[in-house]
Amino acid sequence: MPTIADQWLRDIVLSLYQRRTLTRRDIVELTGLNAASISLALRQLLSAGSILKVGELHSNGGRRREVFTLNGEAAYFVGVDLEGLRIRFALSNCVGDIRYRWEEELEFGQPLDASKVVGGIRRVMRELDPLQRERVVAVGVSYPGLLDDEAPDRLQPWLARLPDPRGDHNVH
């Protein structure tokens, strides 16, 4: 089977993310790819479960136009917000729907313990069934305010201790 250019797949997924539902013709217009390339890429994305066919539109002659959308449950993201007096944890699907979230209070003036962050990430992961857990593609951590020049040096040892939430090895 021919290899699909990763950029084609990214362009189609981005178009679907931005517009939510599109026909093949819409995708051709938005990406500039030819119809044959779009058909090949759509077959691969459908086969992988990344997108879904959600309906057909009637046409004025010719075949019906298929309508596609992203499969929101194809991938998940864990978010951690270090917001001063609390930590917020969330699980979002790939279209931005929050599937799970909670907050933990922090003691004012106390240093942040990495194990609290790791424990929260693991708690999010435990809420998922094994198939969902395999589809977690990223963990993002937000830090409020500006980081000064020394911040990377202060944060690097702390970040190096964070284990991969899907296993026991460290993230680098």
C-alpha positions in Angstrom: 0.0 0.0 0.0 1.4 3.4 -0.8 2.7 5.6 2.0 0.6 8.6 2.9 2.6 11.8 3.5 2.3 12.7 7.1 1.7 16.3 6.1 -1.4 15.3 4.2 -2.8 13.6 7.2 -1.9 16.5 9.5 -3.6 19.0 7.0 -6.8 16.9 6.9 -6.9 16.4 10.7 -6.3 20.1 11.2 -9.0 21.1 8.8 -11.5 18.7 10.5 -10.4 20.1 13.9 -11.0 23.7 12.8 -14.3 23.1 11.0 -15.7 20.0 12.9 -17.4 18.4 9.8 -16.3 18.5 6.2 -17.0 16.7 2.9 -14.3 15.5 0.5 -14.8 18.5 -1.6 -14.4 20.8 1.4 -11.1 19.0 2.3 -9.8 19.3 -1.3 -10.5 23.1 -1.2 -9.0 23.6 2.2 -5.9 21.5 1.8 -5.1 22.0 -1.9 -4.6 18.3 -2.3 -6.1 16.4 -5.3 -9.2 14.2 -4.9 -7.2 11.0 -5.3 -4.8 11.9 -2.5 -7.7 12.9 -0.2 -9.5 9.6 -0.8 -6.3 7.6 0.0 -5.7 9.7 3.1 -9.3 9.5 4.3 -9.3 5.7 3.9 -6.1 5.5 6.1 -7.6 7.9 8.8 -10.9 6.0 8.8 -9.1 2.6 9.1 -7.0 4.0 12.0 -10.2 5.2 13.7 -8.9 8.8 13.7 -11.9 10.1 11.8 -15.6 9.0 11.4 -18.0 9.2 8.6 -21.0 10.9 10.1 -23.4 11.2 7.2 -24.1 11.9 3.6 -25.4 15.0 1.9 -27.7 14.8 -1.1 -26.3 16.1 -4.4 -27.9 17.4 -7.5 -26.7 14.5 -9.6 -23.8 12.2 -9.0 -23.1 10.4 -5.8 -23.9 11.6 -2.3 -21.2 13.6 -0.6 -19.9 11.9 2.6 -19.4 14.0 5.7 -16.4 13.4 8.0 -15.5 14.5 11.5 -12.7 13.8 13.9 -13.2 10.9 16.3 -12.9 12.8 19.6 -12.0 9.6 21.4 -9.1 8.7 19.1 -6.6 10.5 21.4 -6.5 12.1 24.9 -4.4 14.7 26.6 -3.7 15.2 30.3 -3.4 18.7 31.4 -1.9 20.0 34.6 -2.3 23.6 35.7 0.0 24.8 38.4 -2.0 27.8 39.4 -0.5 29.1 42.6 -2.7 27.9 45.4 -4.1 24.8 43.7 -3.2 22.3 41.0 -5.8 21.5 38.4 -5.8 18.2 36.6 -7.9 17.4 33.5 -8.3 14.8 30.7 -9.4 16.2 27.4 -10.2 14.3 24.2 -8.7 15.4 20.9 -11.5 17.8 20.1 -11.2 19.6 23.5 -14.0 18.0 25.4 -13.1 17.7 29.1 -13.7 14.1 30.2 -12.4 14.3 33.8 -11.1 17.0 36.0 -10.4 17.9 39.6 -8.4 20.3 41.8 -6.1 19.9 44.8 -5.3 22.7 47.2 -1.7 23.6 47.9 -0.3 25.1 51.1 0.7 28.7 50.6 4.5 29.3 50.6 5.4 25.6 50.5 7.5 24.2 47.6 5.6 22.1 45.1 6.3 18.4 45.6 6.7 16.5 42.3 5.0 13.5 43.8 1.8 15.5 44.1 1.8 16.2 40.4 2.8 12.6 39.5 0.0 11.3 41.8 -2.5 13.5 40.1 -1.5 12.4 36.6 -1.7 8.8 37.7 -5.1 9.4 39.2 -6.3 10.7 35.8 -4.8 7.7 34.0 -6.4 5.2 36.5 -9.9 6.6 35.4 -9.3 5.3 31.9 -9.8 1.8 30.6 -6.7 0.2 29.0 -7.7 1.1 25.5 -8.2 4.7 26.4 -4.9 4.8 28.4 -3.0 3.7 25.3 -4.5 6.7 23.4 -3.0 9.3 25.8 -0.7 11.1 23.5 0.6 14.0 25.7 0.8 15.5 29.1 1.0 19.3 29.3 1.9 21.3 32.3 1.1 25.0 32.5 3.0 27.3 34.8 1.6 30.8 35.5 3.6 33.9 35.0 6.9 34.5 33.3 9.9 32.2 33.6 13.2 33.9 34.2 16.5 32.8 32.7 17.2 30.5 35.7 13.8 28.8 35.5 14.9 26.0 33.1 17.8 25.2 35.4 15.4 25.1 38.5 12.7 23.1 36.7 14.8 20.5 34.8 15.8 18.4 37.8 12.1 18.5 39.0 10.8 17.5 35.5 13.3 14.7 35.2 11.8 13.0 38.2 8.3 12.8 36.6 7.6 9.3 35.6 5.8 8.4 32.4 2.2 8.2 33.4 1.7 5.0 31.4 4.6 3.2 33.0 7.4 3.5 35.5 10.2 5.0 33.4 11.1 8.7 33.6 10.1 11.2 31.0 13.1 13.0 29.4 
